[in-house]
Amino acid sequence: MAGEGVQKVQFYPELVMQTGIPNFLLLKTNDVKKLLLAFVLLLTQLIGNSQPRFQADWESLQTYQIPDWFRDAKFGIFLHWGVYSVPGFESEWYPRNMYQKGSKVYEHHIKTYGTQDKFGYKDFIPMFTAEKFNADEWVELFKEAGAKYVVPVAEHHDGFAMYKSALTRWNAFEMGPKRDVVGEIAAAAKKAGLVLGVSSHRIEHWFFMSGGKKFNSDVMDPAYDDFYGPAHEEKETPSPEYMNDWLMRNIELVDKYQPQLFWFDWWIENPAMAPYRKSFASYYYNKSLEWKKGVVINYKHESFPDKAAVLDIERGKLTDTRPLAWQTDDAIGYKSWGYIAGEEFKSAKYLINNLVDIVSKNGNLLLNIGPAPDGTISQKEQDILKEVGAWLKVNGEAIYGSRPWKKFGEGPTQVAGGQFSDNKDKPFTAADVRFTTKDKVLYATTLDNPAQITIIKNLSQAEGKIKSVDMLGSDQKVQWTQAKDGLRIQPSASYPAKWGTVYKIVFE
């Protein structure tokens, strides 16, 4: 933030968020009258609001309640789409790795485009035209897949905003596509009845282009400081000015699009960011009170206390039920979050099984798609999403609006657990069963269609007498008996959906 006499944010970021007046960040240090006015506005707002407003401290923020819409939704779509999809090589970290001497991406870039002083990352922007991007078609596909919310990346580590911004010229409305991508997705989501979220990876930009300062590259050109900068080392603490800019960009997204989910990547846990995390959370949660809409902040690791926001686990999951709702963010591709040539995709069975496993443990699945630079989604990805949607159309009763049972499930297959474990898990089988519950009904989902008798040990006679067992999506009469060793269900001649069957169980 430029300007003579601007007060650094670390003096009063929490007060700024409590007043809800972002312009207060730009008060001059010697402007006592404006300072007093801000205090008066704060007192008036606090006294006049019948519902307690959130304060920028952990004690207040831990009174936050996770909204029912999130707990009911279970399944959302993440969208990593940006300038990095143009080279489409190795991963969405192309803009960092192309400036890391000796890396595979560095060598590929020189061979394909020329040296980094002649062709830098900025030169991909005019090539990012998104000529086939249609937000309505995207959202219709996500809705067919069974998703209830959509989360486009508003700004990735590369520093290019995918929305119309007043805070940076490096945005998709002024360059590249020359369209407000987030705004178009927001409008399409609203029309289709999906909840809108956004993600910000802005804080990592502090160090993302640092390699470009170690040799002759366009990162060294002062003309592009407002794009590549500050390009410090990861070990360096962000400056107050940079953290202030992070805060203001997030506020801009909140005010422009009113997202009901705000997803953050890992580096906001930097200790220096604590006042800014608290300030943003209080501002966002207070906005939700004004909107009368529940909101969610997703965080990784220990960026927030457990009760102050919603935990997110990247490319992995928990091994047991968590009392508080949580989320997995996973990618449909094994290699990258953004588009790359030669991506290897996860199967519909993998995604369906993992969705059921996650939901049984009180979690949600946010599944990432990486569209091509022209705005198309590959046929392979579309087919996988539609297959997931077909399963949910039959069995969604056991997923949407459900809550965990006293046990998440049973079966021989153990999950690896933890982040980045998506390629470590063994395939689930029909002997693996997961439980969910809703309206005094228990749902038992097998993670493949049984070819042999299913024995559910946790539903023995000791659990209580079962009144009925039905199969979702089918009128077939289920053949079952309840014994001391569990509920025994005979295999059926056919099943209503691939990759898993849901038994609807009612107790007497």
Summary of the structure (lengths in Angstrom):
residues: 508
radius of gyration: 24.7
end to end distance: 65.5
largest distance: 80.4
contacts: 1721
relative contact order: 0.12
helix: 38%
strand: 18%
